[in-house]
């Protein structure tokens, strides 16, 4: 039985700052994917009860480095990153959360992002802890479900079992698969959890608890599989709220109320953005409809994956090795 008086360390292991790059569909307008300053991310996380803090920007550690430049002695902060990788020979991308990394790891993994197996092998070779985030978010049947699950079991030490923007059924299916692997002796993967917040409002609403009292306790417990997911699941309302927040921040940046170095706009870019916003104003008030469509699609994908997984489990099929042998890839990465 769990001891309710035992100390735990909490951290939101999936959140973003203004260094997460540009929104993919509005890159030409230099609209950011997130407008939260690193200092504000940290302060909000602490105010929400996070004992240790990290930032997982898209393919960047600049937000973490900016915070540490200003607070070099912060003992409750560590550097992390969300790395976008692709499966080789398949039009399929995944996101990897890499935790407590350094500038060397960040720099050296960038050329490996084109092949998720090479990226995973590199992180293992450097002793980094990493997890596959929201595993079914990008999945659209680009490869057989069985092979995808085999790849996760084979190559990843951890899986994000609760994401604060993903549906409950998405998170619960992920957790059930990981638990079934452990029960069957197939693979013992650790689990992580985070809000995936792109605005300050979502920070800390979903997080990971690990027994202990320090940053070191947290990181060691995370590696040992002692992480426990707590907090909310996602919904159409949550996604819509995040979109509204980012759009409003973009508008503020257009009129000079939100000046951030990564979004430095030339006068011409700002003029184009203002004109575009004026023309598309009616459509910019429909994020909830967009979110509803996204969540319906997510629910369908998760249902398809669940059927395939349950069918395979019912037939007593165990995961098989997928792709190149780990030792072969590790050797190629280290050469």
C-alpha positions as CSV (number, residue, x, y, z in Angstrom):
1,X,0.0,0.0,0.0
2,X,1.3,3.5,-0.9
3,X,2.3,5.6,2.1
4,X,0.4,8.9,1.8
5,X,3.0,10.6,3.9
6,X,5.9,9.6,1.6
7,X,7.7,12.5,-0.1
8,X,7.5,12.8,-3.8
9,X,9.1,15.1,-6.4
10,X,6.9,16.5,-9.1
11,X,7.8,17.7,-12.6
12,X,5.9,18.6,-15.7
13,X,8.0,16.7,-18.3
14,X,6.4,18.2,-21.4
15,X,6.1,21.9,-21.8
16,X,7.2,24.6,-24.2
17,X,8.6,28.1,-24.3
18,X,9.0,30.7,-27.0
19,X,12.0,28.8,-28.3
20,X,9.8,26.0,-29.7
21,X,10.0,27.4,-33.2
22,X,7.3,28.6,-35.6
23,X,3.8,27.2,-36.0
24,X,4.1,24.9,-39.0
25,X,1.0,26.2,-40.9
26,X,1.9,29.9,-40.2
27,X,5.6,29.8,-40.6
28,X,5.5,32.5,-43.3
29,X,4.0,34.9,-40.8
30,X,6.7,34.1,-38.2
31,X,4.0,33.1,-35.8
32,X,5.5,31.2,-32.9
33,X,4.3,27.8,-31.7
34,X,4.4,29.1,-28.1
35,X,4.9,32.6,-26.7
36,X,5.8,31.8,-23.1
37,X,9.1,33.2,-21.8
38,X,11.4,30.6,-20.1
39,X,11.4,32.7,-16.9
40,X,7.6,32.7,-16.9
41,X,7.5,28.9,-17.6
42,X,9.7,28.3,-14.6
43,X,7.8,30.6,-12.3
44,X,4.4,29.2,-13.3
45,X,5.6,25.6,-12.9
46,X,6.8,26.4,-9.4
47,X,3.6,28.2,-8.5
48,X,1.7,25.1,-9.6
49,X,3.6,22.8,-7.2
50,X,6.4,21.5,-9.5
51,X,9.4,20.7,-7.3
52,X,11.8,20.5,-10.3
53,X,11.4,22.2,-13.7
54,X,12.5,21.6,-17.2
55,X,11.5,22.9,-20.7
56,X,11.1,20.6,-23.7
57,X,11.1,22.9,-26.7
58,X,10.9,21.5,-30.2
59,X,14.5,20.6,-31.4
60,X,16.0,23.4,-29.2
61,X,17.5,23.8,-25.8
62,X,17.8,27.6,-26.1
63,X,15.0,28.2,-23.6
64,X,16.7,26.0,-21.0
65,X,20.1,27.7,-21.7
66,X,18.5,31.2,-21.4
67,X,17.1,30.3,-18.1
68,X,20.4,28.9,-16.8
69,X,22.3,31.9,-18.0
70,X,20.2,34.0,-15.7
71,X,20.0,31.4,-12.9
72,X,23.3,29.4,-13.1
73,X,22.8,28.0,-9.6
74,X,19.3,26.7,-10.1
75,X,19.4,23.3,-8.4
76,X,15.8,22.5,-9.3
77,X,16.2,22.8,-13.1
78,X,17.5,20.5,-15.8
79,X,17.9,20.7,-19.6
80,X,15.6,18.8,-21.8
81,X,14.3,18.8,-25.4
82,X,11.5,17.4,-27.6
83,X,13.2,15.9,-30.7
84,X,11.3,15.3,-33.9
85,X,12.5,12.2,-35.6
86,X,11.3,10.1,-38.6
87,X,11.0,6.4,-39.3
88,X,13.3,5.5,-42.2
89,X,11.6,4.9,-45.6
90,X,8.2,5.8,-44.1
91,X,6.4,9.1,-44.0
92,X,6.0,9.0,-40.3
93,X,7.4,11.3,-37.6
94,X,7.5,10.8,-33.8
95,X,8.5,13.1,-30.9
96,X,11.1,12.0,-28.4
97,X,11.4,13.7,-25.0
98,X,15.1,13.6,-24.0
99,X,15.8,14.6,-20.4
100,X,18.7,16.0,-18.4
101,X,20.8,16.4,-21.6
102,X,23.6,18.8,-22.5
103,X,24.7,20.9,-25.4
104,X,26.8,18.2,-26.9
105,X,23.9,15.7,-27.0
106,X,21.6,18.4,-28.5
107,X,24.1,19.2,-31.2
108,X,25.1,15.7,-32.1
109,X,21.6,14.3,-32.4
110,X,20.4,16.8,-34.9
111,X,21.8,15.0,-38.0
112,X,20.3,11.7,-36.7
113,X,16.7,13.0,-36.6
114,X,16.0,11.6,-40.0
115,X,16.2,8.0,-38.6
116,X,14.5,7.4,-35.3
117,X,16.5,4.2,-34.7
118,X,19.9,6.1,-35.1
119,X,18.6,8.8,-32.7
120,X,17.5,6.3,-30.1
121,X,20.7,4.3,-30.4
122,X,22.7,7.5,-29.9
123,X,20.8,8.6,-26.8
124,X,21.3,5.2,-25.3
125,X,25.0,5.3,-26.1
126,X,25.3,8.6,-24.2
127,X,23.3,7.3,-21.2
128,X,20.5,9.7,-21.8
129,X,17.0,9.0,-20.5
130,X,14.3,9.5,-23.2
131,X,10.7,8.6,-24.0
132,X,8.4,8.5,-27.0
133,X,5.8,11.2,-26.5
134,X,2.1,10.9,-27.4
135,X,2.8,7.7,-29.3
136,X,-0.4,7.7,-31.5
137,X,-0.6,11.5,-32.2
138,X,1.1,11.2,-35.6
139,X,0.1,7.6,-36.3
140,X,-2.2,7.2,-39.3
141,X,-1.4,3.7,-40.3
142,X,1.8,4.6,-42.1
143,X,3.1,1.2,-41.0
144,X,1.5,-1.9,-39.4
145,X,0.5,-1.3,-35.8
146,X,2.3,-4.4,-34.8
147,X,5.6,-3.2,-36.2
148,X,5.2,0.2,-34.6
149,X,4.5,-1.2,-31.2
150,X,7.5,-3.6,-31.6
151,X,9.7,-0.7,-32.4
152,X,8.6,1.1,-29.2
153,X,9.2,-1.9,-27.0
154,X,12.6,-2.6,-28.7
155,X,14.1,0.9,-28.8
156,X,12.6,3.1,-26.1
157,X,13.3,3.0,-22.4
158,X,10.2,5.0,-21.6
159,X,6.8,6.1,-23.0
160,X,4.8,9.2,-22.2
161,X,1.7,7.5,-20.6
162,X,-0.2,10.7,-19.9
163,X,-0.2,13.8,-22.0
164,X,-2.3,16.7,-20.9
165,X,-3.6,17.5,-24.4
166,X,-4.2,13.9,-25.6
167,X,-7.6,12.2,-25.0
168,X,-8.1,10.0,-21.9
169,X,-8.5,6.9,-24.2
170,X,-5.1,7.7,-25.9
171,X,-3.3,7.9,-22.5
172,X,-5.1,4.9,-21.0
173,X,-4.3,2.7,-24.0
174,X,-0.7,3.7,-23.9
175,X,-0.5,2.9,-20.2
176,X,-2.3,-0.4,-20.7
177,X,0.1,-1.5,-23.4
178,X,3.2,-0.6,-21.3
179,X,1.7,-2.5,-18.3
180,X,0.9,-5.5,-20.4
181,X,4.5,-5.7,-21.7
182,X,5.8,-5.6,-18.2
183,X,3.4,-8.3,-17.0
184,X,4.3,-10.6,-19.9
185,X,8.0,-10.0,-19.4
186,X,8.3,-8.5,-22.9
187,X,9.7,-5.1,-21.9
188,X,9.8,-3.0,-18.8
189,X,9.4,0.6,-19.9
190,X,9.3,3.6,-17.6
191,X,6.5,6.1,-18.0
192,X,6.4,9.9,-18.1
193,X,3.7,12.5,-18.0
194,X,3.4,16.1,-18.9
195,X,1.0,18.8,-19.8
196,X,2.3,19.6,-23.3
197,X,1.5,23.2,-22.5
198,X,2.0,25.8,-25.2
199,X,0.6,28.5,-22.9
200,X,1.2,29.3,-19.3
201,X,-2.3,28.3,-18.4
202,X,-1.7,24.6,-19.0
203,X,1.6,24.2,-17.1
204,X,1.7,21.7,-14.3
205,X,-1.9,20.5,-14.9
206,X,-0.4,17.1,-15.8
207,X,2.9,15.9,-14.3
208,X,5.1,13.1,-13.1
209,X,5.6,12.1,-9.5
210,X,8.7,10.2,-8.3
211,X,9.5,9.3,-4.7
212,X,12.3,11.4,-3.2
213,X,13.0,15.0,-2.3
214,X,15.7,16.3,-4.8
215,X,16.3,16.8,-8.5
216,X,18.8,13.8,-8.3
217,X,16.1,11.7,-6.6
218,X,13.7,12.6,-9.4
219,X,16.0,11.8,-12.3
220,X,17.2,8.5,-10.7
221,X,13.6,7.4,-9.9
222,X,12.5,8.3,-13.4
223,X,15.2,6.0,-14.9
224,X,14.2,3.3,-12.5
225,X,10.6,3.3,-13.6
226,X,9.2,4.9,-10.4
227,X,7.4,7.7,-12.2
228,X,3.6,8.0,-11.7
229,X,1.4,10.1,-13.9
230,X,-1.0,12.5,-12.2
231,X,-3.2,15.3,-13.5
232,X,-5.7,15.9,-16.3
233,X,-6.2,14.3,-19.6
234,X,-6.8,16.3,-22.8
235,X,-10.0,17.3,-24.5
236,X,-11.2,19.4,-27.4
237,X,-11.8,22.2,-25.0
238,X,-8.2,22.0,-23.7
239,X,-6.8,22.0,-27.3
240,X,-9.0,24.9,-28.3
241,X,-8.0,26.9,-25.3
242,X,-4.3,26.4,-26.2
243,X,-4.9,27.5,-29.7
244,X,-6.8,30.6,-28.6
245,X,-4.0,31.5,-26.2
246,X,-1.3,31.2,-29.0
247,X,-3.4,33.2,-31.5
248,X,-4.0,36.0,-29.0
249,X,-0.3,36.1,-28.2
250,X,0.5,36.3,-31.9
251,X,-1.9,39.3,-32.2
252,X,-0.2,40.9,-29.3
253,X,3.2,40.5,-31.0
254,X,1.8,42.1,-34.2
255,X,1.0,45.3,-32.3
256,X,4.2,45.3,-30.3
257,X,2.7,44.1,-26.9
258,X,4.7,40.8,-26.9
259,X,8.3,41.3,-28.0
260,X,10.4,38.1,-28.1
261,X,13.8,37.7,-29.6
262,X,12.9,34.5,-31.6
263,X,9.9,36.2,-33.2
264,X,11.7,39.5,-34.1
265,X,9.6,40.7,-37.1
266,X,10.6,43.1,-39.8
267,X,8.1,45.9,-40.5
268,X,7.1,44.2,-43.7
269,X,6.4,40.9,-41.9
270,X,4.4,42.6,-39.3
271,X,2.3,44.4,-42.0
272,X,1.7,41.1,-43.8
273,X,0.7,39.5,-40.5
274,X,-1.7,42.3,-39.7
275,X,-3.3,42.2,-43.1
276,X,-3.6,38.4,-43.0
277,X,-5.2,38.5,-39.6
278,X,-7.7,41.1,-40.7
279,X,-8.7,39.1,-43.7
280,X,-8.9,35.8,-41.9
281,X,-10.4,37.3,-38.7
282,X,-13.6,35.2,-38.9
283,X,-11.7,32.0,-39.2
284,X,-9.4,32.8,-36.3
285,X,-12.3,32.4,-33.9
286,X,-12.9,28.8,-34.8
287,X,-10.1,26.9,-32.9
288,X,-12.7,24.9,-30.9
289,X,-14.2,23.6,-34.1
290,X,-10.7,22.7,-35.3
291,X,-10.0,21.0,-31.9
292,X,-13.2,19.0,-32.1
293,X,-12.2,17.7,-35.6
294,X,-8.7,16.8,-34.3
295,X,-10.1,14.9,-31.3
296,X,-12.5,13.0,-33.4
297,X,-9.7,11.9,-35.6
298,X,-7.5,11.0,-32.6
299,X,-10.3,8.9,-31.1
300,X,-10.7,7.0,-34.4
301,X,-6.9,6.3,-34.6
302,X,-6.7,5.2,-30.9
303,X,-9.7,2.9,-31.4
304,X,-8.0,1.3,-34.5
305,X,-4.8,0.8,-32.5
306,X,-6.6,-0.7,-29.6
307,X,-8.4,-3.2,-31.8
308,X,-5.2,-4.3,-33.5
309,X,-3.4,-4.6,-30.1
310,X,-6.2,-6.5,-28.5
311,X,-6.4,-8.8,-31.4
312,X,-2.7,-9.5,-31.3
313,X,-2.8,-10.1,-27.5
314,X,-5.7,-12.5,-27.9
315,X,-3.7,-14.5,-30.3
316,X,-0.8,-14.7,-27.9
317,X,1.7,-12.9,-30.3
318,X,4.7,-11.4,-28.6
319,X,6.7,-8.4,-30.0
320,X,9.5,-9.3,-32.4
321,X,12.7,-7.4,-33.2
322,X,12.0,-4.7,-35.7
323,X,14.6,-3.1,-38.1
324,X,18.4,-3.4,-37.6
325,X,19.9,-5.0,-34.6
326,X,20.6,-2.5,-31.7
327,X,24.2,-3.5,-31.5
328,X,24.7,-2.9,-35.2
329,X,23.2,0.6,-35.0
330,X,25.1,1.5,-31.8
331,X,28.3,0.5,-33.5
332,X,27.6,2.7,-36.5
333,X,26.7,5.7,-34.4
334,X,29.8,5.4,-32.3
335,X,32.2,5.2,-35.2
